[in-house]
């Protein structure tokens, strides 16, 4: 009887610890003017509306070269299919990597070329571990 009680208590604890409540995931990409001719591009990963990870790229003087960057809180902290943002950030060299924006699409030319369109992208919802 005691063994059965222990198994039931452990099973209940397991189910409480494994919350499978769905959550919303969004990738938000924005690009906006900065200092007249410059560009500020931001990529954000939101989980239930809260920013979980982001990358910021700045062309402060409008010459088409990235003058500053800040980014991801931690590598691998992107939804499945969006992990390439880590590689883009690593490939970006301040003072060397080119950035352009045509009103819709941001292009980063580094070791590889990365292109992404501004907007909000709903990612398939997951479950909280």
Short mmCIF file of the C-alpha atoms (twelve columns), coordinates in Angstrom:
data_MODEL
# 
_entry.id   MODEL 
# 
loop_
_atom_site.group_PDB 
_atom_site.id 
_atom_site.type_symbol 
_atom_site.label_atom_id 
_atom_site.label_alt_id 
_atom_site.label_comp_id 
_atom_site.label_asym_id 
_atom_site.label_seq_id 
_atom_site.Cartn_x 
_atom_site.Cartn_y 
_atom_site.Cartn_z 
_atom_site.pdbx_PDB_model_num 
ATOM 1   C CA . UNK A 1   0.000  0.000  0.000   1 
ATOM 2   C CA . UNK A 2   2.817  2.406  0.912   1 
ATOM 3   C CA . UNK A 3   4.541  1.710  -2.424  1 
ATOM 4   C CA . UNK A 4   1.336  2.506  -4.328  1 
ATOM 5   C CA . UNK A 5   0.956  5.774  -2.417  1 
ATOM 6   C CA . UNK A 6   4.560  6.727  -3.261  1 
ATOM 7   C CA . UNK A 7   3.989  6.010  -6.961  1 
ATOM 8   C CA . UNK A 8   0.832  8.149  -6.983  1 
ATOM 9   C CA . UNK A 9   2.588  11.063 -5.256  1 
ATOM 10  C CA . UNK A 10  5.527  10.900 -7.689  1 
ATOM 11  C CA . UNK A 11  3.186  10.704 -10.693 1 
ATOM 12  C CA . UNK A 12  1.193  13.731 -9.502  1 
ATOM 13  C CA . UNK A 13  4.422  15.694 -8.994  1 
ATOM 14  C CA . UNK A 14  5.585  14.772 -12.489 1 
ATOM 15  C CA . UNK A 15  2.371  16.006 -14.119 1 
ATOM 16  C CA . UNK A 16  2.427  19.254 -12.136 1 
ATOM 17  C CA . UNK A 17  6.080  19.889 -13.105 1 
ATOM 18  C CA . UNK A 18  5.418  19.198 -16.806 1 
ATOM 19  C CA . UNK A 19  3.038  22.030 -17.645 1 
ATOM 20  C CA . UNK A 20  1.963  21.559 -21.247 1 
ATOM 21  C CA . UNK A 21  0.164  24.891 -21.509 1 
ATOM 22  C CA . UNK A 22  0.591  26.209 -25.057 1 
ATOM 23  C CA . UNK A 23  2.365  29.531 -25.574 1 
ATOM 24  C CA . UNK A 24  2.532  31.954 -28.474 1 
ATOM 25  C CA . UNK A 25  5.809  32.591 -30.303 1 
ATOM 26  C CA . UNK A 26  6.424  35.546 -32.596 1 
ATOM 27  C CA . UNK A 27  9.390  36.808 -34.580 1 
ATOM 28  C CA . UNK A 28  9.167  40.589 -35.022 1 
ATOM 29  C CA . UNK A 29  11.494 42.258 -37.537 1 
ATOM 30  C CA . UNK A 30  11.617 46.039 -37.788 1 
ATOM 31  C CA . UNK A 31  13.806 48.498 -39.665 1 
ATOM 32  C CA . UNK A 32  13.598 52.227 -39.116 1 
ATOM 33  C CA . UNK A 33  15.541 55.337 -40.115 1 
ATOM 34  C CA . UNK A 34  18.251 56.606 -37.801 1 
ATOM 35  C CA . UNK A 35  20.172 59.879 -37.946 1 
ATOM 36  C CA . UNK A 36  18.607 60.962 -41.278 1 
ATOM 37  C CA . UNK A 37  20.316 58.425 -43.610 1 
ATOM 38  C CA . UNK A 38  21.084 55.599 -41.185 1 
ATOM 39  C CA . UNK A 39  19.224 52.409 -40.339 1 
ATOM 40  C CA . UNK A 40  18.303 50.584 -37.166 1 
ATOM 41  C CA . UNK A 41  17.266 46.949 -37.740 1 
ATOM 42  C CA . UNK A 42  15.845 44.895 -34.898 1 
ATOM 43  C CA . UNK A 43  14.949 41.198 -34.773 1 
ATOM 44  C CA . UNK A 44  13.029 40.071 -31.712 1 
ATOM 45  C CA . UNK A 45  11.764 36.704 -30.525 1 
ATOM 46  C CA . UNK A 46  8.706  37.044 -28.312 1 
ATOM 47  C CA . UNK A 47  7.207  34.274 -26.204 1 
ATOM 48  C CA . UNK A 48  3.709  35.114 -24.950 1 
ATOM 49  C CA . UNK A 49  4.409  38.769 -25.841 1 
ATOM 50  C CA . UNK A 50  7.615  38.981 -23.783 1 
ATOM 51  C CA . UNK A 51  10.968 39.530 -25.538 1 
ATOM 52  C CA . UNK A 52  13.061 36.386 -25.067 1 
ATOM 53  C CA . UNK A 53  15.900 37.180 -27.485 1 
ATOM 54  C CA . UNK A 54  16.900 39.925 -29.898 1 
ATOM 55  C CA . UNK A 55  19.529 41.187 -32.314 1 
ATOM 56  C CA . UNK A 56  20.065 44.877 -33.121 1 
ATOM 57  C CA . UNK A 57  22.096 46.138 -36.081 1 
ATOM 58  C CA . UNK A 58  22.903 49.825 -36.626 1 
ATOM 59  C CA . UNK A 59  24.150 51.832 -39.599 1 
ATOM 60  C CA . UNK A 60  24.367 55.141 -37.798 1 
ATOM 61  C CA . UNK A 61  25.708 57.297 -40.624 1 
ATOM 62  C CA . UNK A 62  23.965 55.844 -43.676 1 
ATOM 63  C CA . UNK A 63  27.067 54.580 -45.470 1 
ATOM 64  C CA . UNK A 64  25.693 51.027 -45.754 1 
ATOM 65  C CA . UNK A 65  28.148 49.556 -43.233 1 
ATOM 66  C CA . UNK A 66  27.133 48.275 -39.800 1 
ATOM 67  C CA . UNK A 67  28.500 50.624 -37.138 1 
ATOM 68  C CA . UNK A 68  27.184 48.741 -34.131 1 
ATOM 69  C CA . UNK A 69  25.453 45.571 -33.080 1 
ATOM 70  C CA . UNK A 70  24.026 43.993 -29.986 1 
ATOM 71  C CA . UNK A 71  22.584 40.645 -29.728 1 
ATOM 72  C CA . UNK A 72  21.354 37.539 -28.603 1 
ATOM 73  C CA . UNK A 73  20.931 37.072 -24.890 1 
ATOM 74  C CA . UNK A 74  22.024 33.513 -25.439 1 
ATOM 75  C CA . UNK A 75  22.758 31.421 -28.490 1 
ATOM 76  C CA . UNK A 76  20.200 28.859 -29.484 1 
ATOM 77  C CA . UNK A 77  17.394 30.811 -27.845 1 
ATOM 78  C CA . UNK A 78  15.283 31.099 -31.024 1 
ATOM 79  C CA . UNK A 79  12.338 29.032 -32.239 1 
ATOM 80  C CA . UNK A 80  13.010 26.077 -34.507 1 
ATOM 81  C CA . UNK A 81  13.764 27.344 -38.012 1 
ATOM 82  C CA . UNK A 82  15.078 30.717 -36.827 1 
ATOM 83  C CA . UNK A 83  18.393 29.642 -35.272 1 
ATOM 84  C CA . UNK A 84  20.248 31.143 -38.251 1 
ATOM 85  C CA . UNK A 85  20.005 34.546 -36.526 1 
ATOM 86  C CA . UNK A 86  22.848 33.375 -34.250 1 
ATOM 87  C CA . UNK A 87  25.071 32.669 -37.275 1 
ATOM 88  C CA . UNK A 88  24.174 36.003 -38.877 1 
ATOM 89  C CA . UNK A 89  25.129 37.814 -35.670 1 
ATOM 90  C CA . UNK A 90  28.449 35.944 -35.462 1 
ATOM 91  C CA . UNK A 91  29.239 36.691 -39.125 1 
ATOM 92  C CA . UNK A 92  28.523 40.418 -38.687 1 
ATOM 93  C CA . UNK A 93  31.718 42.444 -38.246 1 
ATOM 94  C CA . UNK A 94  31.263 46.038 -37.096 1 
ATOM 95  C CA . UNK A 95  32.876 48.426 -39.568 1 
ATOM 96  C CA . UNK A 96  32.991 45.810 -42.355 1 
ATOM 97  C CA . UNK A 97  29.630 44.095 -42.828 1 
ATOM 98  C CA . UNK A 98  27.257 45.786 -45.265 1 
ATOM 99  C CA . UNK A 99  23.583 46.403 -44.584 1 
ATOM 100 C CA . UNK A 100 20.884 47.616 -46.951 1 
ATOM 101 C CA . UNK A 101 17.146 48.170 -46.768 1 
ATOM 102 C CA . UNK A 102 14.777 48.560 -49.710 1 
ATOM 103 C CA . UNK A 103 11.666 49.461 -47.714 1 
ATOM 104 C CA . UNK A 104 10.685 45.834 -47.074 1 
ATOM 105 C CA . UNK A 105 13.759 43.631 -47.097 1 
ATOM 106 C CA . UNK A 106 16.896 43.979 -44.971 1 
ATOM 107 C CA . UNK A 107 20.035 42.485 -46.522 1 
ATOM 108 C CA . UNK A 108 23.160 41.753 -44.500 1 
ATOM 109 C CA . UNK A 109 26.251 40.959 -46.562 1 
ATOM 110 C CA . UNK A 110 28.919 39.311 -44.451 1 
ATOM 111 C CA . UNK A 111 30.627 35.942 -44.891 1 
ATOM 112 C CA . UNK A 112 27.205 34.870 -46.161 1 
ATOM 113 C CA . UNK A 113 24.280 36.978 -47.344 1 
ATOM 114 C CA . UNK A 114 21.239 37.123 -45.069 1 
ATOM 115 C CA . UNK A 115 17.894 38.546 -46.155 1 
ATOM 116 C CA . UNK A 116 14.748 39.029 -44.128 1 
ATOM 117 C CA . UNK A 117 11.514 40.924 -44.655 1 
ATOM 118 C CA . UNK A 118 10.165 43.286 -41.991 1 
ATOM 119 C CA . UNK A 119 6.990  42.142 -40.280 1 
ATOM 120 C CA . UNK A 120 5.650  39.887 -37.567 1 
ATOM 121 C CA . UNK A 121 5.780  36.156 -38.022 1 
ATOM 122 C CA . UNK A 122 3.732  33.846 -35.854 1 
ATOM 123 C CA . UNK A 123 5.685  30.710 -35.098 1 
ATOM 124 C CA . UNK A 124 3.956  27.435 -34.368 1 
ATOM 125 C CA . UNK A 125 3.049  27.511 -30.697 1 
ATOM 126 C CA . UNK A 126 4.876  25.178 -28.394 1 
ATOM 127 C CA . UNK A 127 4.287  23.826 -24.927 1 
ATOM 128 C CA . UNK A 128 5.969  24.976 -21.783 1 
ATOM 129 C CA . UNK A 129 8.420  22.355 -20.563 1 
# 
